[in-house]
């Protein structure tokens, strides 16, 4: 297949692209190489596959309507995985307007490209952050997700609604995946694991918010990518049992679906840090701090429907995943 991957120089996008190329697909990658974090890491990720005969890399911004139109018109992808976005809950509190251009305007351009090119299936990244002020765990796609706590979360919820409109009006199969705290080798420097590892190696203190008591459903990158590919291979279908009197929030009369993709095993932050200290062989200097604005106390994915529909559930434990991340970090940064 010819598959378009947006954000192909990003953390998840690069790993997904590698796996698609390994199984013989043609991949067109789009990335704007912005400087939200050090672009040299993006370049390093790309070096692993940019010269692969099945890969074409395009530097473009999703907010550039003409550029995205031309890409869809020229390459006519059969399927699309949309991973590009302005990331970061905390950054969205400081710079909210950046998220409008990338996460809303950019997504609209992708939807339009899919409509005009008659794409067979659009899979896009949503986020566990859409659950916002929900306190019932594990988070289920059957729950209401209308109370986000950051603009980042709000844009991801908006993406789900926008996709539904295109599925309903134009019959485009769309599947949204609510990712739960993805981590692993080649990960983003703005995320906790990367920051903690860097500071521990350098003998600097780490900020531990909520005194380390909140829990996260940390999900290893390889598990995420396998899940994305399984979903991509099975285009969303309309739910014949959908009932407007008792609506299922994760399905529709349109070919539109939502799934959680998480480890289904939340870990307290202090335990996560302990596993990292063991992997590095050095204790962390902890600065305990209160919960930050926009943060939630716990993320915990109910993946029952993912298991049912795709016979798949993430398997990698946090201890295994952290060991692999630290091994990569030592190698990449010559520690």
C-alpha positions in Angstrom: 0.0 0.0 0.0 0.9 3.6 -0.3 0.6 5.1 3.2 1.0 8.8 4.2 2.4 9.3 7.7 2.3 12.8 9.1 4.9 13.5 11.8 7.2 10.9 10.3 10.3 12.4 12.0 8.5 12.4 15.4 8.8 9.8 18.1 5.8 7.6 17.2 5.9 8.5 13.5 9.5 7.4 12.9 9.0 4.0 14.6 5.7 3.4 12.7 7.4 4.4 9.4 10.2 1.9 10.0 7.8 -0.9 10.7 5.7 -0.1 7.6 8.8 -0.1 5.4 10.0 -3.4 6.9 6.8 -5.0 5.8 7.1 -3.7 2.3 4.8 -0.7 2.2 5.4 2.6 0.3 5.5 5.4 2.8 5.2 9.2 2.2 6.4 11.0 5.3 5.5 14.6 6.2 7.1 16.6 8.9 7.7 20.4 9.4 10.9 19.8 11.6 9.8 22.6 14.0 12.0 23.5 17.0 9.6 22.6 19.8 12.5 20.3 20.8 16.0 19.9 19.4 15.5 19.2 15.6 18.7 17.2 15.5 16.9 14.3 17.3 14.4 14.3 14.5 17.2 14.2 11.9 18.8 11.3 13.7 15.5 9.4 13.7 15.1 10.0 10.0 18.6 8.8 9.2 17.5 5.2 9.9 15.2 5.1 6.9 15.3 8.3 4.8 17.3 6.6 2.0 15.0 3.5 2.0 13.7 3.0 -1.6 10.2 2.8 -0.3 10.3 6.1 1.5 9.7 9.7 0.4 10.3 12.5 2.8 8.5 15.8 2.4 9.1 18.9 4.6 5.8 20.6 4.9 3.6 22.3 7.5 0.1 20.9 7.9 -1.2 24.5 8.4 0.0 25.2 4.8 -3.2 24.5 2.9 -1.7 24.5 -0.6 1.2 22.3 0.3 -1.0 19.7 1.8 -3.4 19.8 -1.1 -0.5 19.3 -3.5 0.8 16.3 -1.6 -2.5 14.5 -1.6 -3.1 15.3 -5.3 0.4 14.2 -6.3 0.7 11.0 -4.3 -2.8 9.8 -3.8 -2.2 7.7 -0.6 -4.5 4.8 0.0 -4.3 5.1 3.8 -3.2 7.9 6.1 -1.8 7.8 9.7 -2.0 11.3 11.1 0.4 11.7 14.0 1.7 15.2 13.5 0.6 17.7 16.1 1.8 20.4 18.4 2.4 18.2 21.5 2.6 19.0 25.2 -0.1 19.7 27.8 2.0 22.2 29.7 3.2 24.0 26.6 -0.4 24.5 25.5 -1.1 26.5 28.7 1.7 28.9 27.8 1.3 29.0 24.0 -2.4 28.1 23.2 -2.6 29.6 19.7 0.1 27.4 18.4 -2.2 24.4 19.0 -5.0 26.0 16.9 -2.9 26.1 13.7 -1.3 22.7 14.0 -3.9 20.6 15.7 -7.1 22.1 14.3 -6.3 23.8 11.0 -3.7 21.2 10.1 -6.1 18.4 10.9 -8.8 20.0 8.7 -6.4 20.0 5.8 -5.6 16.3 6.3 -9.4 15.6 6.4 -9.9 17.5 3.2 -7.0 15.7 1.5 -8.5 12.3 2.6 -11.9 13.4 1.2 -10.6 14.5 -2.2 -8.3 11.5 -2.5 -10.9 9.0 -1.4 -8.6 7.6 1.2 -9.5 4.0 2.4 -8.8 4.7 6.1 -7.6 7.5 8.2 -6.0 6.6 11.6 -5.2 9.6 13.8 -3.7 10.3 17.2 -6.0 11.4 19.9 -4.9 11.4 23.6 -5.8 10.1 27.1 -5.8 13.8 28.0 -9.3 14.1 26.5 -10.7 12.4 29.7 -9.8 15.6 31.5 -11.7 15.9 34.8 -13.1 12.4 34.7 -12.3 10.5 37.9 -13.7 7.1 37.1 -11.0 4.7 36.2 -10.1 2.8 34.2 -10.9 5.4 31.5 -13.3 3.8 29.0 -14.3 5.1 25.5 -17.9 4.6 26.8 -17.4 7.5 29.2 -18.1 11.1 28.5 -15.0 13.1 27.5 -16.3 16.6 27.3 -14.3 18.3 30.1 -10.7 18.7 29.0 -8.3 20.5 31.3 -5.9 22.0 28.7 -6.1 23.4 25.2 -4.0 20.4 23.9 -6.7 18.1 25.2 -9.4 20.2 23.8 -7.8 20.1 20.3 -7.6 16.3 20.5 -11.3 16.0 21.4 -12.1 18.4 18.6 -10.2 16.2 16.2 -12.4 13.2 17.1 -15.6 15.3 16.4 -14.2 16.7 13.2 -13.3 13.2 12.0 -16.9 12.0 12.8 -18.3 14.8 10.6 -16.2 13.7 7.6 -17.0 10.0 8.2 -20.7 10.9 8.3 -20.8 13.3 5.4 -18.3 11.7 3.0 -18.1 8.0 4.2 -14.4 8.2 5.1 -13.5 5.4 7.5 -11.7 7.1 10.4 -10.3 5.7 13.6 -9.0 7.8 16.6 -6.5 6.3 19.0 -6.3 7.7 22.5 -2.6 7.2 23.4 -1.6 6.8 27.0 1.8 8.2 28.0 4.0 6.7 25.3 7.7 6.2 26.1 10.8 4.4 24.9 13.9 4.8 22.8 14.1 7.9 20.5 11.4 9.5 22.8 10.7 13.2 23.1 13.1 15.3 25.3 10.1 17.2 26.8 8.7 14.1 28.4 9.4 13.0 32.0 11.4 9.9 31.3 13.8 11.8 29.0 14.2 14.7 31.4 14.6 12.5 34.5 17.3 10.3 32.7 19.2 13.3 31.5 19.3 15.0 35.0 20.2 11.8 36.8 23.1 11.2 34.5 24.2 14.8 35.0 23.7 14.8 38.8 21.0 17.4 38.6 17.7 17.3 40.6 14.4 16.2 39.0 11.1 17.9 39.6 8.5 15.4 40.9 5.1 16.9 40.7 2.2 15.9 43.0 5.0 14.5 45.2 5.2 11.5 42.9 1.8 10.2 43.9 0.0 10.4 40.6 -0.2 7.4 38.3 0.3 7.0 34.6 -0.5 4.2 32.2 3.0 4.2 30.6 2.8 2.5 27.2 6.0 1.3 25.4 6.6 2.5 21.9 6.7 -0.9 20.2 3.3 -1.8 21.7 1.9 1.5 20.4 3.2 0.9 16.9 1.9 -2.6 16.7 -1.5 -1.4 17.8 -1.5 1.4 15.2 -0.7 -1.0 12.4 -3.3 -3.5 13.4 -5.9 -0.7 13.5 -4.7 0.7 10.1 -5.2 -2.7 8.5 -8.9 -2.9 9.5 -10.8 0.2 8.3 -13.5 1.5 10.6 -17.0 0.4 9.9 -20.4 1.7 10.9 -21.9 0.2 14.0 -25.2 -1.5 12.9 -26.4 -1.5 16.5 -25.8 2.2 17.2 -28.8 3.6 19.0 -29.4 7.4 19.3 -31.5 6.8 22.4 -28.5 5.1 24.1 -25.5 6.3 22.1 -22.2 4.6 22.3 -19.6 7.4 22.3 -16.9 5.3 20.6 -18.9 4.1 17.6 -21.4 5.6 15.2 -23.8 4.9 12.3 -20.9 6.4 10.3 -17.6 4.5 9.7 -16.0 6.1 12.7 -14.3 4.5 15.8 -12.4 5.5 18.9 -10.1 3.3 20.9 -7.9 3.6 24.0 -4.4 2.3 23.4 -2.6 1.9 26.7 -0.7 -0.6 28.9 -3.8 -1.2 31.1 -1.4 -1.2 34.1 -0.9 2.3 35.7 2.3 2.9 37.7 2.8 5.5 40.4 5.4 8.1 39.4 7.6 7.3 42.4 7.7 3.7 41.4 8.5 4.7 37.8 11.4 6.8 39.1 12.7 3.9 41.2 12.8 1.6 38.2 14.7 4.3 36.3 17.2 4.7 39.2 17.8 0.9 39.1 18.3 0.9 35.3 20.8 3.7 35.5 22.4 2.5 38.7 22.3 6.0 40.3 19.8 7.6 42.7 17.8 10.7 41.6 17.8 14.0 43.5 14.1 14.6 43.9 12.5 18.1 44.2 8.9 17.3 45.3 6.3 19.8 44.0 2.5 20.1 43.9 0.3 18.9 41.0 0.7 21.2 38.0 -2.2 23.0 36.3 -3.6 20.9 33.5 -2.4 17.6 34.9 -4.7 14.8 36.0 -4.1 12.5 39.0 -4.3 9.2 37.1 -4.5 7.8 33.6 -5.6 4.2 33.2 -6.7 2.7 29.9 -9.6 0.3 29.5 -8.6 -1.5 26.4 -11.4 -4.1 26.3 -12.6 -3.0 22.9 -9.1 -3.0 21.4 -8.6 -6.6 22.6 -12.0 -7.6 21.2 -11.7 -6.0 17.8 -8.0 -6.5 17.1 -7.0 -9.4 19.4 -4.3 -7.1 20.8 -3.1 -5.7 24.1 0.2 -4.0 25.0 2.5 -6.3 26.8 5.8 -4.5 27.7 6.2 -3.9 31.4 7.5 -0.6 32.7 10.7 -2.2 34.0 11.4 -3.8 30.6 10.7 -0.6 28.8 12.8 1.6 31.0 15.8 -0.7 30.6 15.5 -0.5 26.9 15.2 3.3 27.0 18.2 3.7 29.2 20.3 1.4 27.0 19.4 3.5 24.0 20.1 6.8 25.9 23.6 5.5 26.9 24.4 4.6 23.3 22.9 7.7 21.7 24.5 10.2 24.1 27.6 8.2 24.9 27.0 7.9 28.6 
